[in-house]
Amino acid sequence: MPHAPTAPIRVAIDVTPLVGPRTGVGHVTAAMVEHLAARPDVRLVAYAVSRTRPGTRDLALPAGTPLRVTGVPARALFDAWRWLGHPRIDRWTGPVDVVHGTNFVVPPTVAAALVTVHDMVFATAPDLVTPASRRYAGLLRAAVRRGATVQVFSDTVGDAVRARLGCPPERVVRIHPGIVETAAGDPERGRRRAGAATYVLAVGTVEPRKNYPRLVAAFDRVAATRPGLHLVIAGAPGWGDAALGDAIRAATHGDRVVRLGYVSDGDRRDLLAGAAALAYPSLDEGFGHPPLEAMRAGVPVVAAVAGALPEVLGDAAAFADPTSVPDLATTLAQVLDDPETADRLRRAGTAQVARYSWTATTDALVSTYRTLVLTR
């Protein structure tokens, strides 16, 4: 039976995204866990879908947060959850009021179920994601049939969830995420890390969706008349590596494209602090954390007119068609060359990023948990 409305709510939350190097989903999940664990009205238990127990030091869970590991390979469990609706996650977590799947998958449970859907690219543009990501469609449809509520970060994704998954409108909840603190970076350290005094920064895993080959081609045009300008790509290697390597080799100024691979949080802050601009030409996004992190750091942003980016960034970014190299180049050049444009974007960015806070996110999540319990 659920607890009374005034009692702490018992929440089982998926921390599998915290295993290994942190992607964007991992960073968001870590912040969710940190802020929920600090709430006196929430009792949190973490679960990880993994064959072996990940090191608790690597997960860095808040003190006092118990961890339950399934001990079963994720693929086997995903197939069982999709086709059989068993085993329930309660087998590992014990009795809880809500199970929150933080990364597209929420297990069967006797409790209320909430699943975070970060984007719908696997359904709207499946060629931009891996086959493993395409499996989310079946898992999500099964969860929706079991009565799960879907949490999204943008109305753009919410609309796609309703249209593509057939989820009833009342079971789609939009809760904006907070944004990490990035205003404390050191620009000099950032320039040393970049190996350049003036650079455009791009942040994100090297995958087709990030559209890096077109960004390199656009940079090549801009760099032709700016001898000191570099393009710095900070992101873990991914399945877009080959295309990016080809683009760099084909560029006249490819020697000024710097690939740093995965960087630490501290390096990320420093790189943002030293950047002349952040370029985010992604072909589809369900939210867009790096542009908002750049805005918090006072860095002007060039972003794609794609996915939820116009909704999330408002008038605080200079937008370009991500499929047009000339448009990307023109927009980037304007931000680099026109101080008035750059200053306007910085001011607008400061106002825009202030709309997103982890306090508000956590309040909304807890309110949603309670609503789910009371309406079961």
C-alpha positions as CSV (number, residue, x, y, z in Angstrom):
1,M,0.0,0.0,0.0
2,P,1.3,3.5,-0.8
3,H,2.4,5.7,2.1
4,A,0.2,8.5,3.3
5,P,0.7,11.8,1.4
6,T,2.7,13.3,4.3
7,A,5.1,10.3,4.6
8,P,8.4,10.1,2.7
9,I,7.8,8.6,-0.7
10,R,9.8,5.5,-1.6
11,V,11.4,5.8,-5.0
12,A,13.5,3.2,-6.9
13,I,15.6,5.0,-9.5
14,D,17.7,3.6,-12.3
15,V,21.4,4.5,-12.0
16,T,22.6,2.3,-14.8
17,P,23.6,5.5,-16.8
18,L,26.1,6.3,-14.1
19,V,28.2,3.2,-15.0
20,G,31.3,4.0,-17.0
21,P,32.1,7.4,-18.6
22,R,29.3,9.9,-18.2
23,T,27.3,10.8,-21.3
24,G,24.7,13.6,-21.2
25,V,22.1,11.1,-19.9
26,G,24.6,10.1,-17.2
27,H,25.1,13.7,-16.0
28,V,21.4,14.3,-15.9
29,T,20.7,11.1,-14.0
30,A,23.5,11.9,-11.5
31,A,22.0,15.3,-10.8
32,M,18.5,13.8,-10.4
33,V,19.9,11.3,-7.9
34,E,21.9,13.9,-6.0
35,H,18.9,16.3,-5.5
36,L,16.3,13.6,-4.8
37,A,18.6,12.0,-2.2
38,A,18.8,15.3,-0.4
39,R,15.0,15.6,0.0
40,P,13.7,14.7,3.4
41,D,10.4,13.6,1.8
42,V,12.0,11.0,-0.5
43,R,13.5,7.7,0.4
44,L,15.7,6.6,-2.5
45,V,16.9,3.2,-3.5
46,A,19.1,2.9,-6.6
47,Y,19.1,0.0,-9.0
48,A,21.5,-0.9,-11.8
49,V,20.6,-3.2,-14.7
50,S,24.0,-5.0,-15.0
51,R,25.3,-8.6,-15.0
52,T,28.0,-7.6,-12.5
53,R,28.0,-5.2,-9.6
54,P,29.5,-1.9,-10.6
55,G,31.9,-0.3,-8.2
56,T,30.1,2.0,-5.8
57,R,33.0,4.4,-6.0
58,D,32.5,4.7,-9.7
59,L,28.8,5.3,-9.3
60,A,29.5,7.9,-6.6
61,L,26.0,7.6,-5.1
62,P,24.9,10.0,-2.3
63,A,25.7,8.7,1.2
64,G,23.0,6.4,2.5
65,T,21.5,5.5,-0.9
66,P,21.4,1.7,-1.2
67,L,22.3,0.1,-4.5
68,R,20.6,-3.0,-5.9
69,V,22.2,-4.7,-8.9
70,T,20.1,-7.1,-11.0
71,G,23.0,-9.5,-11.8
72,V,21.3,-10.3,-15.1
73,P,22.6,-8.9,-18.5
74,A,20.6,-5.9,-19.7
75,R,19.7,-7.4,-23.0
76,A,18.2,-10.5,-21.4
77,L,16.1,-8.4,-19.0
78,F,15.0,-6.0,-21.7
79,D,13.7,-8.9,-23.8
80,A,11.9,-10.4,-20.8
81,W,10.4,-7.0,-19.8
82,R,9.2,-6.3,-23.4
83,W,7.7,-9.7,-24.2
84,L,6.8,-11.2,-20.9
85,G,6.3,-8.4,-18.5
86,H,8.6,-10.1,-15.9
87,P,10.6,-10.2,-13.7
88,R,9.4,-7.2,-11.7
89,I,12.1,-4.9,-10.5
90,D,10.6,-5.1,-7.0
91,R,12.3,-8.4,-6.7
92,W,15.6,-6.4,-6.3
93,T,14.4,-3.1,-4.9
94,G,11.9,-4.3,-2.3
95,P,8.6,-2.5,-1.8
96,V,8.5,1.0,-3.2
97,D,5.9,3.6,-4.2
98,V,7.4,4.6,-7.6
99,V,9.9,3.1,-10.0
100,H,11.7,5.8,-12.1
101,G,13.4,4.6,-15.2
102,T,15.9,7.3,-16.1
103,N,16.9,6.2,-19.6
104,F,14.1,5.1,-21.8
105,V,13.4,1.9,-20.0
106,V,11.2,1.3,-16.9
107,P,10.8,-2.3,-15.7
108,P,7.6,-4.0,-14.8
109,T,6.6,-3.3,-11.2
110,V,3.7,-3.4,-8.8
111,A,4.4,0.3,-8.0
112,A,3.7,3.3,-10.1
113,A,6.0,3.6,-13.1
114,L,7.7,6.7,-14.5
115,V,10.1,6.6,-17.5
116,T,12.2,9.5,-18.7
117,V,12.4,9.8,-22.5
118,H,15.2,12.1,-23.5
119,D,14.4,12.2,-27.2
120,M,12.5,10.3,-29.9
121,V,15.2,10.1,-32.5
122,F,15.0,6.3,-32.5
123,A,11.5,6.8,-34.0
124,T,11.7,10.0,-35.9
125,A,15.2,9.5,-37.5
126,P,16.3,5.9,-36.8
127,D,19.3,6.2,-39.2
128,L,20.9,8.6,-36.7
129,V,21.0,6.1,-33.8
130,T,22.5,2.7,-33.2
131,P,20.4,-0.5,-33.5
132,A,20.6,-0.8,-29.7
133,S,18.8,2.5,-29.4
134,R,16.1,1.5,-31.8
135,R,15.1,-1.2,-29.4
136,Y,13.7,1.5,-27.1
137,A,10.6,1.8,-29.2
138,G,9.3,-1.7,-28.3
139,L,10.3,-1.4,-24.7
140,L,8.5,2.0,-24.4
141,R,5.4,0.7,-26.0
142,A,5.3,-2.2,-23.6
143,A,5.8,0.2,-20.7
144,V,3.0,2.4,-21.9
145,R,0.7,-0.6,-22.3
146,R,1.5,-1.5,-18.7
147,G,0.4,2.0,-17.6
148,A,3.7,3.8,-17.2
149,T,3.8,7.6,-17.3
150,V,6.3,9.2,-19.6
151,Q,8.5,12.2,-18.4
152,V,10.0,14.4,-21.1
153,F,12.3,17.4,-21.0
154,S,10.6,19.4,-23.8
155,D,7.1,19.8,-25.4
156,T,8.7,18.8,-28.7
157,V,9.5,15.3,-27.3
158,G,6.1,15.1,-25.6
159,D,4.3,15.7,-28.9
160,A,6.4,12.9,-30.5
161,V,5.7,10.5,-27.6
162,R,1.9,11.0,-28.0
163,A,2.1,10.7,-31.7
164,R,4.6,7.8,-32.0
165,L,3.9,5.7,-28.9
166,G,0.2,6.3,-28.6
167,C,0.6,7.5,-25.0
168,P,-2.5,9.2,-23.6
169,P,-1.9,12.9,-23.1
170,E,-2.6,12.8,-19.4
171,R,0.3,10.3,-19.0
172,V,2.9,12.6,-20.6
173,V,4.6,15.0,-18.1
174,R,7.0,17.7,-19.2
175,I,9.6,18.6,-16.5
176,H,12.6,20.7,-17.6
177,P,15.9,19.5,-16.2
178,G,18.3,21.8,-14.4
179,I,21.7,22.8,-15.8
180,V,25.1,22.2,-14.2
181,E,27.2,25.1,-13.0
182,T,29.7,26.1,-15.6
183,A,30.4,29.7,-14.7
184,A,33.5,28.9,-12.7
185,G,35.8,27.8,-15.5
186,D,39.3,29.3,-16.1
187,P,39.6,30.7,-19.7
188,E,43.4,30.5,-19.7
189,R,43.4,26.9,-18.7
190,G,40.8,26.3,-21.3
191,R,42.9,27.9,-24.0
192,R,45.9,25.8,-22.9
193,R,43.8,22.6,-23.0
194,A,42.5,23.6,-26.5
195,G,46.0,24.5,-27.7
196,A,44.7,27.6,-29.2
197,A,44.1,31.3,-28.3
198,T,40.8,31.5,-30.3
199,Y,38.6,28.6,-30.9
200,V,35.0,27.4,-31.5
201,L,34.0,24.6,-29.2
202,A,31.8,21.7,-29.9
203,V,30.8,19.3,-27.1
204,G,29.2,15.8,-27.4
205,T,29.9,12.2,-28.3
206,V,31.1,11.7,-31.9
207,E,27.9,10.2,-33.5
208,P,26.0,11.0,-36.7
209,R,23.3,13.0,-34.9
210,K,25.9,15.6,-33.8
211,N,26.6,16.5,-37.4
212,Y,30.3,17.1,-37.0
213,P,31.3,16.5,-40.6
214,R,29.2,19.5,-41.7
215,L,30.5,21.5,-38.8
216,V,34.1,20.8,-40.0
217,A,33.2,21.9,-43.5
218,A,31.6,25.1,-42.2
219,F,34.6,25.8,-40.0
220,D,36.9,25.2,-43.0
221,R,35.1,28.1,-44.8
222,V,35.3,30.4,-41.8
223,A,38.9,29.5,-41.0
224,A,40.1,30.5,-44.5
225,T,40.1,34.2,-43.5
226,R,40.8,33.8,-39.8
227,P,44.4,32.3,-39.5
228,G,44.3,31.8,-35.7
229,L,40.9,30.2,-35.4
230,H,40.6,26.6,-34.3
231,L,37.7,24.1,-33.9
232,V,37.9,22.1,-30.8
233,I,35.7,19.0,-30.5
234,A,35.4,17.6,-26.9
235,G,33.5,14.3,-27.0
236,A,34.0,10.6,-26.5
237,P,34.7,8.6,-29.7
238,G,31.5,7.0,-31.2
239,W,30.1,5.5,-34.3
240,G,30.6,8.8,-36.2
241,D,34.4,8.6,-35.9
242,A,35.0,7.5,-39.4
243,A,32.9,10.2,-41.0
244,L,34.5,12.9,-38.8
245,G,38.0,11.7,-39.7
246,D,37.2,11.8,-43.4
247,A,35.8,15.4,-43.0
248,I,38.9,16.5,-41.2
249,R,41.2,15.0,-43.8
250,A,39.2,16.6,-46.6
251,A,39.3,20.1,-45.0
252,T,41.9,22.6,-46.2
253,H,42.4,23.7,-42.6
254,G,41.9,20.3,-41.0
255,D,45.2,20.8,-39.1
256,R,43.3,23.4,-37.0
257,V,40.6,20.9,-35.9
258,V,41.5,19.6,-32.4
259,R,39.9,16.4,-31.1
260,L,40.2,16.1,-27.3
261,G,38.0,13.0,-26.8
262,Y,36.2,12.7,-23.5
263,V,37.0,15.5,-21.1
264,S,36.5,15.9,-17.3
265,D,33.9,18.2,-15.9
266,G,36.7,20.6,-14.9
267,D,38.2,20.6,-18.3
268,R,34.7,21.1,-19.8
269,R,34.2,24.2,-17.7
270,D,37.6,25.6,-18.6
271,L,37.1,24.9,-22.3
272,L,33.7,26.7,-22.2
273,A,35.3,29.7,-20.4
274,G,37.9,30.2,-23.0
275,A,35.7,29.6,-26.1
276,A,34.8,32.3,-28.6
277,A,31.6,30.5,-29.3
278,L,29.9,27.1,-28.9
279,A,28.7,25.3,-32.0
280,Y,25.8,22.9,-31.7
281,P,24.7,21.8,-35.2
282,S,22.9,18.6,-34.0
283,L,20.4,17.1,-36.5
284,D,18.0,16.3,-33.6
285,E,17.9,16.9,-29.9
286,G,15.3,16.3,-27.2
287,F,16.6,19.2,-25.1
288,G,20.2,20.5,-25.5
289,H,22.4,20.8,-22.4
290,P,25.7,22.0,-23.9
291,P,24.2,25.2,-25.4
292,L,22.7,26.1,-22.0
293,E,25.9,25.3,-20.2
294,A,27.7,27.6,-22.7
295,M,25.1,30.4,-21.9
296,R,25.7,30.0,-18.2
297,A,29.4,30.4,-18.9
298,G,28.7,33.6,-20.9
299,V,29.6,32.1,-24.3
300,P,27.5,32.9,-27.4
301,V,25.9,29.9,-29.1
302,V,25.3,28.8,-32.7
303,A,22.7,26.1,-32.8
304,A,20.7,24.1,-35.2
305,V,17.1,24.7,-36.1
306,A,16.3,21.1,-35.2
307,G,14.4,19.1,-32.6
308,A,13.7,20.8,-29.4
309,L,16.6,23.3,-29.7
310,P,14.4,26.3,-30.8
311,E,12.0,25.6,-28.0
312,V,14.6,25.2,-25.3
313,L,17.0,28.0,-26.4
314,G,14.5,30.6,-27.4
315,D,16.0,33.8,-28.8
316,A,19.3,33.2,-27.0
317,A,21.1,31.4,-29.8
318,A,22.0,32.2,-33.4
319,F,20.2,29.5,-35.4
320,A,21.3,27.8,-38.6
321,D,20.0,25.1,-40.9
322,P,22.1,22.1,-39.8
323,T,21.9,20.5,-43.3
324,S,23.4,23.6,-45.0
325,V,27.2,24.1,-44.7
326,P,26.9,27.7,-46.1
327,D,24.3,28.6,-43.6
328,L,26.3,27.2,-40.7
329,A,29.4,29.0,-41.9
330,T,27.6,32.4,-42.3
331,T,26.0,32.2,-38.9
332,L,29.2,31.2,-37.2
333,A,31.1,34.0,-38.9
334,Q,28.5,36.5,-37.8
335,V,28.8,35.5,-34.2
336,L,32.6,35.6,-34.3
337,D,32.9,38.9,-36.2
338,D,30.0,41.0,-34.9
339,P,30.6,42.1,-31.2
340,E,27.0,43.4,-31.0
341,T,25.6,40.0,-32.0
342,A,27.8,38.2,-29.6
343,D,26.9,40.6,-26.7
344,R,23.2,40.3,-27.4
345,L,23.5,36.5,-27.3
346,R,25.4,36.6,-24.1
347,R,22.8,38.7,-22.4
348,A,19.9,36.7,-23.8
349,G,21.7,33.5,-22.8
350,T,22.0,34.6,-19.2
351,A,18.3,35.2,-19.0
352,Q,17.4,32.0,-20.8
353,V,19.5,29.6,-18.7
354,A,18.0,31.1,-15.5
355,R,14.7,29.4,-16.4
356,Y,16.2,26.0,-15.6
357,S,17.1,24.9,-12.1
358,W,17.5,21.6,-10.3
359,T,15.5,22.9,-7.4
360,A,12.5,23.4,-9.7
361,T,13.1,20.1,-11.4
362,T,13.3,18.1,-8.2
363,D,10.1,19.8,-6.8
364,A,8.3,18.9,-10.0
365,L,9.5,15.3,-9.9
366,V,8.4,14.8,-6.3
367,S,5.1,16.3,-7.1
368,T,4.7,13.9,-10.0
369,Y,5.7,10.9,-7.9
370,R,3.0,11.8,-5.4
371,T,0.4,12.3,-8.1
372,L,1.2,8.9,-9.5
373,V,0.8,7.2,-6.2
374,L,-2.4,9.0,-5.3
375,T,-4.0,8.2,-8.7
376,R,-3.1,4.5,-8.9
